[in-house]
């Protein structure tokens, strides 16, 4: 529990909720990152610019973090390139098959009481925990 | 034009929220998912904060006939549970647990220039593209097109993209 940061996490989470609320109330869009990125991969007219600009905003926010909170980008875990590539494939494929990720299902969906998002979130949390158990405890962290 | 500015600023605030909350640190994410080890419950507070604020934001949006800078709300309406939802979430969860990255934090972390992030993001985009390829070639044919049309004549954004959950 030495890394427990409840206040920072609560404030950061609130900012994420604020961002998603602004996107919804002003632009009518769901701030689900996997959906926003997937829309860029098969672009359609009038539905691409806001996605590009949102992702540009994410990167700009990342630059600000580099200056004000360099600790945000501590990786702190040692996964091989192969493990990261496998994980990326699973995340990319899985979020399309299941129509959402931590933001689209975990935050936006649950906030509006979507049963689909609740089930999806419970599922990816459980499988995430299973993956960590396998990698960290059965394989000794070596993957 | 105002809506473009809103999208940009929302992206900035989203990224800063991810950074402050700890979501961009894979070791912290893995610590949150490590229930049988040295469990770090911090990221539960991210969800509490985000869901509390957005539940209010969602209610606000419901009180209006349309968004301020757009004509319609693109909010998902599906309520059915299917194998794709659960299977997709399961695959996503596995990847999330292995790497400690989900899509938003991974994109935000690109500016760190860390090779781990680059590998993950390239693979993630490959995974998304692979899904589109498989969906176009195979999955879509299993679902009869609405109105009796041939699956091949179905517009690319039929049942699966709009309304999606995210």
Interface residues (C-beta under 8 A of the other chain):
Chain A: X1 X3 X4 X5 X6 X7 X8 X9 X10 X11 X12 X13 X14 X15 X16 X17 X18 X19 X20 X21 X22 X23 X24 X25 X26 X27 X28 X29 X30 X31 X32 X33 X34 X35 X36 X37 X38 X39 X41 X42 X44 X49 X50 X51 X53 X54 X55 X56 X57 X58 X59 X60 X61 X62 X63 X64 X65 X66 X69 X71 X72 X73 X74 X75 X76 X77 X79 X81 X83 X84 X85 X86 X87 X88 X89 X90 X91 X92 X93 X94 X95 X96 X97 X98 X99 X100 X101 X102 X103 X104 X105 X106 X107 X108 X109 X110 X111 X112 X114 X115 X116 X117 X119 X120 X121 X123 X124 X125 X126 X127 X128 X129 X130 X131 X132 X133 X135 X136 X137 X143
Chain B: X2 X3 X4 X6 X7 X8 X9 X10 X11 X12 X13 X14 X15 X16 X17 X18 X19 X20 X21 X22 X23 X24 X25 X26 X27 X28 X30 X31 X33 X34 X35 X36 X37 X38 X39 X40 X41 X42 X43 X44 X45 X46 X47 X48 X49 X50 X51 X52 X53 X54 X55 X56 X57 X58 X60 X61 X64 X66 X67 X68 X69 X70 X71 X72 X73 X74 X75 X76 X78 X79 X80 X81 X84 X85 X86 X87 X88 X89 X90 X91 X92 X93 X94 X95 X96 X97 X98 X99 X100 X101 X102 X103 X104 X106 X107 X108 X109 X110 X111 X112 X114 X115 X116 X117 X119 X120 X121 X122 X123 X124 X125 X126 X127 X128 X129 X130 X131 X132 X135 X156 X157 X160 X161 X164 X165 X166
